[in-house]
Amino acid sequence: MKKTERPYLFCLGLAAAGILILILSLCIGAVPVPPGKVLAALNGTCEETYINNIILYTRIPRVCAGMIAGAALSSAGVVIQSVLSNSLASPHVLGVNAGAGFAVALVLAVFPFSIRFAPAAAFAGALTAVLVVLFISEKAKASKTSLILAGVAIECIFAAATEAVLLFKPYALAGYTDFRIGGFSGVPMSKLAVPGIVVPVIIIGLLLAAHYLDVMMLGTDTAQSLGISVKKARVVFLGTAALLSGLAVSFAGVLGFVGLLVPHLMRRIVGEGSRPLLLASAIGGAILLSVCDLLARTLFTPFEIPVGIIMSMIGGPFFIFLVFRRKKRKYD
């Protein structure tokens, strides 16, 4: 087997694992459902109404939400780390979480009973934050340092604004808490219609344009000598990563560490090539969040804990591990 084929064979294995997780997620829960009845519910031949309701209106939306959010956040993480040449970068660096959080808090403060508008507000807030970061960095010549500094500044401003909104309008805290923790409980298929189409299309587009990421990772001078406008490419790729993150945040809430953890793990396995790394990270992110969701609703049955808590319990120690290993890594 050629060395270049091994990463794609690994991705094929990951896809098979993803199918297995999908089946387990549909069968396991507070009410166990045998695979035969799951299949019957899917093809409309199951005569037990409660099983139909569990599979069609609870578990399928949750599994789809986890896989879409995981693929989106992980792919965004790969793009951001590659463009910024920083292995500790993630969507958080672009102000995605803070911008989305502020928009949700503001909507809930102005319209207390309009929680249904929270996803649209989160998406708009995430994109607004990133557009501001890109505008500031462009005025500062769009260097890697200016991007990171602008992202940190916008993150702090939006976080402070969110706390101010919650301080003056404390009744907004009830709806905001669920968004801040993150999770897939109660996510209907209607909220997944747009992300379910747009996220795969964007990931396919990134796979087709992966060679530009490879060239940019060689350095600014090399990329420019090969005819690439680094500033424009950086803005386009980061804007695409922001769109992916905003789509995920719009229905899943704030889920930390996914865009950091998965690309790191996949890079150690498939290497630095952007195309196999993007593919492996998208599949790996989908699997990770699906597993976290499965744990969240089965560890303490019949009680459920938010997926964001499970993700933080995994991601926190991993981030500390990365801090200690950073100097030993070639990619930093």
Phi, psi and omega in degrees: 000133179291148182298327181289342182273341185298316179301323181286329174293323176297319178297324177296319176296321177298319180297320177296320176296323178297321177295320178296316178297322178300314180295315179298320181295327179282332184269327188261140178171192178302328175243102179297137179234120179300150180305324180298318179286330174298314179297320179296321178294325181289324181264005173081019181252001180283128183270351181268112187299319184294327177290319175303315181295318180298312184288311189281326188248353179239302188282318179298313176301322181293317180296315179298317180298315180297317182289320179293313181296317180298315179296319182294310183293321180292317178296319176299320179298319178299313182297313183295316180296322181290315183292320182271355183051042182225113184287352177256010179278155180201174178306334178302328182296330182273003179081015183300308184297315183293318179296317178295318181297318179296317181297318179295314180299320181294316180297317181291333178285322182278320180236083188304330184252026183244049180298337181293341178273355183300316179301315179296321179295319180298316179297313180297319180295320179297314181292323178299315180300316182291321178299321177295316179299315180294323178296314180296315182293326178295319177295335178261025176075014170056036176282164180299319181295317181294325177297313181295316180296318178296320178297317179296318181296313180295321177302314181294319181296312181293323177297318178294320179296322178296315179297324178294318178298315181291332178291317182275336179233072186297338180292342178287344184295328183300311179285331183287330184301314180299319180293319184294325181283320179087143179166178185241011180292126177079011178282116179276162179297333181299327179286344184261358185300308181288308178301325182295337178263313187290318183300310177300322180297317180295318180297319177298318177298320178294322178297321179290330182259016186298332182295333176293321176297319179300317181292319181295330178290344179282348179119157183298315183296316180296316181298317180293324179294338178266008174091014180263130173280100188299318182298312181295318180296321179296317180294317181296313182293317179292325175296322177294317177298321178295321178297316177300313181296318180297321178296319180291315181296330185299330180241341184259347185079194183276113178240105183278162170076343182298312181289351177260312188291309186297311178302324178297312181298314182293325179297325180291337184262312186261351178094195188267351180301127188294322184292306178296328180293318177297315182295313181294322181291320179298314180290317180297321178295319177298319179293315183300310182290330176293319178294317179299320178294320178297317177294321183298327183257002179238338184298321184235039178307135008272005178275158181229139176249150182298146179299325181301327179292315178300316182296321179291324178294330177276315187287326181302304178299325180295320179297318178298320177300318180296322180300318181284333182268350189305316184291340181271350182275146177283327182264104180215000000 
